[in-house]
Amino acid sequence: MSVDLGIGTGTWEHLSNQAIAAAGVVYFLALVAHLVEWSALRTVPVQAAARVAVPARATAGAPPVEDVPSGATAGPEESIRFRIAMFGNLALMLTVIAAVAHFVGLFARAEAAQRVPWGNMYEFTISGSFVVVAGYLLLRKRFGLAWMGPIVTGLVLVLLMISVLWLYAPVEPLTEALRSYWLVIHVMSAMIATGAFTLGGITSALYLVRARAEKRGRVPDKGYIARLPALTTLDRVSYRIHAFAFPVWTFAVLITGPIWAHEAWSSYWNWDPKEVCAFITWVVYAAYLHARATAGWRGRNAAILALVGVATLWFNFIGINYFSTTSQHSYASGAPASSLVAHLPQDG
């Protein structure tokens, strides 16, 4: 449902383009802040980094703090701790600001199109990447996902760059097959599952990184790997995220997808390449959850299987549209040759 604010379609589209571009810039600044934070952590052991010398009135949600005694001079270690806390909080604040700008871009795109902004690959990419960062922000405190910050901001930045430079498509009416309320139900569930599976894939990849370091006996007490949670924690977080995403993906692939296909093409299953790849993704994640529940298949093997799942997921989203000439979903590929840059105002 759109909101009539008396603003023209072209103005909404322009606002969307500007907001997405601004979000990309702020995500980049958040990534830089994270990199400064983690570079400083390379010089401070994990145990010492937990005692951050910043005022107690610092940003809400900041790590545990210790005030510098009145009249005391902060030494080099206290200065590093302060920089860690400051840039960590700055990165979080910038990520939130970028997410808000990201949402504004989606809302403006929806107003320009007078529909949900999920009609082509450009719109799906900017929407799916928003789900990733929104999921991270919502779960950050509950699961202690601060260590995921630089990867999430970097990933979302890359996805926005791809969407802006190669996938951009101007606002156009939907094709006949997409003019259905199932567009909202099917695509929304697919996006939520995609965002959650992506977060689970990140966690599984980091599990393998830390497991490899521990196997070699090279787990440092400083730096990024040292800041990662214990393997059991990473494994548990990954499982919980996947356990949430799988029913949503099942709803999208095996329920709403076939119903919409029957409505559009008079057939519940057409052996379309995108349908087949989506089902393969479902099988991989079903095997992942089944193996964990019945065979106690945890740790490294489960992490590898989860990465196979996320690889098939993203190949289904991007690869099928470019490598398949028979997919009935080709109408959703948008106009990859177009660029949002060409639609932004040029000075001079």
N, C-alpha and C positions, 0 to 999 in steps of 0.2 A: 504494500500500500504506500503510495507516495503522499507527500505533504505539499499542498499548493501554497507557495509563498510569494507568488506573483513574479517569479524570476524565470527568464526565458531558458529554453533548452540549451542554447549555446553558452549562456552564462554558467549554467550548472556544469556543463562539460568542461569549460575552462577552469572553473573552481576545482573540479575533480582532478584535472591534470596538474594544477598547481599544488594541491594538497598532497598528491602522491609523490611529486618531485620533492616537496618539503619534507615529507616523511622519510624519503630516502636519504636526504642530507642529514637529518637528525639521527637516523639509525647509524649512519657512518660516524657521527660524533660520539654516539653511545659506544660503538665498537672501539673507537680510539680510547675513550675513557676506560673501558674494560682492559684494553691492552696495557695502558699505563698502570692500572691497578695490578694486573697479574705480573707485569715486569718488576714492580716493586716487591711483590711476594716472593720473587726469586732470591731476594736477599734476606728474608725473614723466615725463620722456621714456623711451621703451622701453629705450634703451641704459643709462640710469641705473638703471632699475627692476631690471635684471638683477643689479645689484650690491647685494644686500639686506643691510643691516647687522643681522644676527642672529647669535647664537652658533652656532658650528660644530656644537654638539651638538643643534641644533634637530631638529624632527620629520623622520624619515626621508622621503626623497623631496622635500624642500623645494628651492626654487630655489638656485642657487649663492650662497654667502654670503661676506661679508667681516666680520671682527671689527673692532669699534671699538678702536683702539690703547689700550693700558693708560694710564689717566690722562687720555684725551682726552674731551672733552665732545661728545656727539652734537649736530650742528646740526639745523636744520629739515629739510633734505633727508634726513639719516640717520634722523630720526624718522619721516618719511613712508615711507621704505623699510622700516623696521621694522614699521610698521602694515600695509603691503602684505603682507609675508611672514606676519605673525601672523594676519591675517584670512583670507589664502589658505589657510593650514594649518588654521585653525579651520573654514573652510567645508568643506574636504575631510573633516576628522574628523567633522563633523556629518552630512555626506552619508553616510558609512559607517555611523554610528550609526542614521540614519534607515532606511538600506537593511536593516540587521539587524532593526529593529523591523518593517519592511515584510515581511520574510521570516517573522518570527514570526507576523504576522497571517495570512499565507497558510497557514502550517503549521497554525495553530490552526483556520482555516476548513476545511481538509481533514480534520482530526480530527473537527470537529463534524459534517461532512457524511458522513464515512466514505468519501470519494472524492476525486479530484483537484478543486481549487477552480476549475473552469472550466465550471460548469453554466449560467451566465446572464451578462448584461452586466456586472453588478456585479463578479462574480468574474473575468471576463475582463479588465475594466478595471484592477482592482488587480493582477492577474497581469501584464498587458501593460506597465503602467507600471513594475513591478519589473524586467522584462526591459530596459527602456530605461535605467534607472539602473545596473543591473548591467553592461550592455554598456559604458556610459560609464566605469564604474570599472575594468573589465577592460582597456579599450583606452586609458585616459587616459595611462598612461606610455608605452606602445608608440608611439602616434601623436601624443603631445604634445597632448592634448585639454583642457588646463586652461582654455583660452579658452571651452570649451563649458559649463563648470560652471554659471554663472548661468542659462543657458537650459534646461539639463536639469533642474535643481532646480525652476525655475519651472514648466516643463511638467508634471513629475511631480506637483507640488503642485496644479496646476489639475485634472489628471486624478483625483487622489484626492478633491478637493473635489466634483467632478462625481459621482463614484461614491458618495460618502457622502451628498450632499444629494438626488440625483435618481435614482440607479440602485440604491440599496440594496434587497436582497431577503433576507428571513430564510432560514435554511437549510431546504431542502425536498428531498424525494426527486427524482431525475432523472425526466424523462419517458421513455417507453418507447424513443423514438428515440435518446436519449442514453446508454442503458445498453449501452455497447459499449466494448471496449478501444480501438476506433478514436478514441474521445474523447480519450484520452491522446496517441495518435500524431498525429492530425490537428491538434488544437488546440495542442499543444505546438509543433509545427513552424510553425503559423500565428503564434503569439505571438513566437517567436524572430525570424521574418522581419519581423513588424510592428515589433518593437523596433529591429532593425537598419535597416530602411527609414526609421524615424523619425529615427535618428541621422544617416543619410545625407541626409535631407531638411533637417535643421538645418544640416549642413555646406554643402549646396547653397545654402540661403538666405543664409548668411553669405558665401559666394562672391559672390553677386550684390550684397550690400551693399558689400563691399570693391571689387568691380569698378566699381560706380557711383561710389564715392568717387575711385578712381584715374582714371576717365574724366574726371571734373570737375576733376582736379588738386587735390583737397581732402583727401588722405590726411594726417591730422595725425601728429605724432610722439608724441602723448599720447592717452590714453583707450582705449576698447574697440576701435575699428577699427584703431588702430595696433598693438594687441596680437595681432590676427588674423594667422595665417601668410600667407605669400605666396600669390598666386592659384594658382600651380602646385601648391603643397602642399595647399591646400584641394580643388582638383580631384582630385588623386591620392587623398587620404583618402576623399573622397566615392565615387570609383570603387571603391576596395577594399571599402568597406562594402557598396555595392550588389552587387558581384560575389559577396560572401559570402551576402547575403540572398536573391538571386534563385533559386539552386538550392533553398534551403530552402522558399521560397514555391512554387516549381514542385512540389516534393514534396507540399506541403500541398494545393495547388489542383488539380493535374492527376493526382495519384496517390492519395493517401489520401482526399481528398474524394470523388471518384467511387466508390471502393471502398466507403466508408461509406454513400454514398447508395444504392448498389445493395443493400447489406445491409439498410438501413432502409426503402427505398421501392421496391425491386426495379427500379431504373433508375439507370444510371450518370450520366445527365444529364437534368435536369428543366426546364431553362430557368427555374430559380428566380431571382428578382432578385438575391439574394446571390451565387449561383453566377456569374451573368452579370457582375456588377460585379467579382467576384474575378478573372474571366478578363480583363476589361478592364484591371485593374491589372497582370496578368501581361503583357499585350500591350504596355503602356506601358513597363514596365521591360525587356522583351525588346528593344523598339525602342531604348531608351537604351543598353543594352549592345552591341547590334548596330551602332548608329551609331558608337559610340566605337571599336569593334574594326575596322570596315571603312572608314568614311569619315573617321576621325579627327575626329569631331564632339565637340569638347571645349569646355570653358569655359562661356560664357554659355548657349548653346543646350542643352548637356547639363544644366546646372543647372536651367533652366526645365523641361525634360522630366522631370527627377527630382522636381520639386515637383508637377508634374501627377500623377505616379505616387503620391506620398504623399497628395495630396488625394483621389484615387479610393480609396486604401487606407482612409482614415479615414471617408470617406463610406460605404464598404461596411460598416464596422463600426458606425457610429452612424446614418447617414442612412437606410439600408435598413430598419432596425428601426422607424423612426418614420414614414417616408413611404410604405412599401409595405404594402398590405393583403393581398397574395397570397403573401408569402414563406413557404415551409415552415420557415424558420428562426425564425419569430416566437416559438417556445417559448423561445428563448435570450435574449429581451429582458428577462426578469426582471420586477421590479415598480418601474418608474421613479417612481411616485408615492410610494413609501415612502422613508423617510430613516433612515439609521443613527443620527442624532441622537436619534430617538425611542426607540431601543433602548439608549442609554447611560443609566447611572444618573443620576437627577436629585436634587440636594441639596434638602433641605427636604421 
